[in-house]
Amino acid sequence: MTFLRLGSTEEDQTIADAVARFAQENLAPVAQAMDEEAFSATRHVPGLSELGVMGMNLPEHLGGPGVTPTAMLMSLVTISRACAATSSMIGAHYLGTDALLIGGSAEQHEQWLPRCATGEWLAAFALTEPRGGSHPADMRTKAVREGDEYVLTGIKHFISNAAESRFMIVFAKTDMEAGARGVSAFIVPRDLPGIQISSPEKLMGIRGGHAFEVSLEGVRVPAANRLGEEGHGFKIAMKVLDNSRLDVAATSLGIAEAALQAAADWANQRLVGGEPLATKQAIQFKLADMKLRLEAAWGLTMQALALRQAKQSFSQQSAMAKLYASEMAGFVTDEALQIHGGYGYTREMPLERYVRDARILRIYEGSSEIQRTIIARSVLGY
Ligand SMILES: Cc1cc2nc3c(=O)[nH]c(=O)nc-3n(C[C@H](O)[C@H](O)[C@H](O)COP(=O)(O)OP(=O)(O)OC[C@H]3O[C@@H](n4cnc5c(N)ncnc54)[C@H](O)[C@@H]3O)c2cc1C
């Protein structure tokens, strides 16, 4: 059962409960094996699609199930409780489809999004390059106009879903000298000649959420696949990241909830010196601090969501929610492992997986340092 959250409706909770049931029955039982064997979380796409999850960020006229951002966020929390790798795979799909939704024309929407909503097509979002993800305006991938086409050349790194995607939203410079204003965004079908995709990176955590290096060598993309005007790509990417940072916050909340529950169960059942661990004040204080930070992260996340739903600017709130929730997940999963003692350090239990899964949340979609920069700029009025 999902708890009542300020700002959520009964309908949001009914949707999240249905997703939670699916996640417990279908995702949780294979989460450990997915981690061990690193098989792709895309195996869950058909089941998730039946519940409308793959299109939750899309409007009904494009095939979305017509749920609120709150229902979507709460659904992602329940998925992450069961399997964070699956939530990461869905998040990458939302990155790609959100970029198309935000930057694309009605024609592009019609052509590409309905089949993404049904899960038939998977999307990817290719912004990061080997020379640095934190400063994307410095990218080196270029797009040169030749008649009705652009020719794309460059390398993108750590692109989730790339190998399994139907298309990637690729960000490339149409003007090398113009910094962020020189970036444009393109819908790039994955099977175009000139695209090479590596084998999946060997990741520390979320091992079912595959990420790849993508090489583009003279890839010819129709000009009709450009999103918006030339030079508008960076703005599109930043808007997408405002949304997706809340998805990362949701994943953080889900992992932390699972870890806290495991820690409480363990504290109640584990006997030390003939008494349950839960009777020790030092353990109770740990659990209290974990719960406190978890609830504070929920508060920041719901506040950012409320602004998003009210169509107000929420970049700063989204950065705060992502930063706080991801750091909270690091703290809570580590404390939960500590409460389990040596057992927590083994692969017999999911605690060490929670720690590894939570670690990426402080790095991708803008590292903690970059979130602090965004928040500070806002405080300083830049
Ligand atoms: C599993 C995984 C999946 C990913 N999926 C995608 C994806 O689907 N699409 C995509 O485009 N990218 C994706 N990424 C890339 C991810 O967003 C980047 O790794 C991230 O933005 C950081 O970039 P970087 O790794 O190049 O680190 P760098 O930018 O090299 O940064 C290294 C360190 O320096 C710090 N740093 C950098 N600049 C500053 C600064 N100005 N001030 C203070 N500190 C700074 C950073 O915070 C970080 O700690 C993924 C990454 C991983 C690991």
PDBQT file of the ligand as one rigid body, heavy atoms in Angstrom, charges set to zero:
ROOT
HETATM    1  C1  LIG A 401      24.872   4.341 -15.572  1.00  0.00    +0.000 C 
HETATM    2  C2  LIG A 401      24.873   5.661 -16.262  1.00  0.00    +0.000 A 
HETATM    3  C3  LIG A 401      23.842   5.997 -17.112  1.00  0.00    +0.000 A 
HETATM    4  C4  LIG A 401      23.839   7.217 -17.781  1.00  0.00    +0.000 A 
HETATM    5  N1  LIG A 401      22.841   7.496 -18.686  1.00  0.00    +0.000 NA
HETATM    6  C5  LIG A 401      22.947   8.598 -19.464  1.00  0.00    +0.000 A 
HETATM    7  C6  LIG A 401      22.033   8.823 -20.543  1.00  0.00    +0.000 A 
HETATM    8  O1  LIG A 401      21.097   8.038 -20.772  1.00  0.00    +0.000 OA
HETATM    9  N2  LIG A 401      22.210   9.928 -21.324  1.00  0.00    +0.000 N 
HETATM   10  C7  LIG A 401      23.229  10.815 -21.124  1.00  0.00    +0.000 A 
HETATM   11  O2  LIG A 401      23.332  11.780 -21.866  1.00  0.00    +0.000 OA
HETATM   12  N3  LIG A 401      24.108  10.629 -20.098  1.00  0.00    +0.000 NA
HETATM   13  C8  LIG A 401      24.000   9.543 -19.283  1.00  0.00    +0.000 A 
HETATM   14  N4  LIG A 401      24.906   9.327 -18.279  1.00  0.00    +0.000 N 
HETATM   15  C9  LIG A 401      26.002  10.285 -18.080  1.00  0.00    +0.000 C 
HETATM   16  C10 LIG A 401      25.878  11.084 -16.782  1.00  0.00    +0.000 C 
HETATM   17  O3  LIG A 401      24.841  12.005 -16.858  1.00  0.00    +0.000 OA
HETATM   18  C11 LIG A 401      27.257  11.701 -16.522  1.00  0.00    +0.000 C 
HETATM   19  O4  LIG A 401      28.116  10.650 -16.122  1.00  0.00    +0.000 OA
HETATM   20  C12 LIG A 401      27.222  12.788 -15.471  1.00  0.00    +0.000 C 
HETATM   21  O5  LIG A 401      26.517  13.907 -15.942  1.00  0.00    +0.000 OA
HETATM   22  C13 LIG A 401      28.626  13.227 -15.049  1.00  0.00    +0.000 C 
HETATM   23  O6  LIG A 401      29.423  13.467 -16.163  1.00  0.00    +0.000 OA
HETATM   24  P1  LIG A 401      30.867  12.782 -16.279  1.00  0.00    +0.000 P 
HETATM   25  O7  LIG A 401      30.718  11.362 -15.931  1.00  0.00    +0.000 OA
HETATM   26  O8  LIG A 401      31.439  13.117 -17.574  1.00  0.00    +0.000 OA
HETATM   27  O9  LIG A 401      31.692  13.457 -15.096  1.00  0.00    +0.000 OA
HETATM   28  P2  LIG A 401      32.516  14.831 -15.215  1.00  0.00    +0.000 P 
HETATM   29  O10 LIG A 401      31.675  15.864 -15.852  1.00  0.00    +0.000 OA
HETATM   30  O11 LIG A 401      33.850  14.550 -15.783  1.00  0.00    +0.000 OA
HETATM   31  O12 LIG A 401      32.682  15.187 -13.666  1.00  0.00    +0.000 OA
HETATM   32  C14 LIG A 401      33.589  14.489 -12.815  1.00  0.00    +0.000 C 
HETATM   33  C15 LIG A 401      33.421  15.025 -11.403  1.00  0.00    +0.000 C 
HETATM   34  O13 LIG A 401      33.724  16.416 -11.380  1.00  0.00    +0.000 OA
HETATM   35  C16 LIG A 401      32.633  17.134 -10.834  1.00  0.00    +0.000 C 
HETATM   36  N5  LIG A 401      32.512  18.413 -11.540  1.00  0.00    +0.000 N 
HETATM   37  C17 LIG A 401      32.395  18.620 -12.875  1.00  0.00    +0.000 A 
HETATM   38  N6  LIG A 401      32.239  19.928 -13.135  1.00  0.00    +0.000 NA
HETATM   39  C18 LIG A 401      32.255  20.554 -11.929  1.00  0.00    +0.000 A 
HETATM   40  C19 LIG A 401      32.122  21.916 -11.528  1.00  0.00    +0.000 A 
HETATM   41  N7  LIG A 401      31.940  22.891 -12.428  1.00  0.00    +0.000 N 
HETATM   42  N8  LIG A 401      32.193  22.199 -10.214  1.00  0.00    +0.000 NA
HETATM   43  C20 LIG A 401      32.377  21.218  -9.301  1.00  0.00    +0.000 A 
HETATM   44  N9  LIG A 401      32.493  19.922  -9.617  1.00  0.00    +0.000 NA
HETATM   45  C21 LIG A 401      32.425  19.605 -10.911  1.00  0.00    +0.000 A 
HETATM   46  C22 LIG A 401      31.422  16.261 -11.087  1.00  0.00    +0.000 C 
HETATM   47  O14 LIG A 401      30.393  16.554 -10.192  1.00  0.00    +0.000 OA
HETATM   48  C23 LIG A 401      31.996  14.880 -10.866  1.00  0.00    +0.000 C 
HETATM   49  O15 LIG A 401      32.012  14.591  -9.493  1.00  0.00    +0.000 OA
HETATM   50  C24 LIG A 401      24.899   8.136 -17.559  1.00  0.00    +0.000 A 
HETATM   51  C25 LIG A 401      25.938   7.798 -16.689  1.00  0.00    +0.000 A 
HETATM   52  C26 LIG A 401      25.953   6.584 -16.061  1.00  0.00    +0.000 A 
HETATM   53  C27 LIG A 401      27.120   6.236 -15.180  1.00  0.00    +0.000 C 
ENDROOT
TORSDOF 0
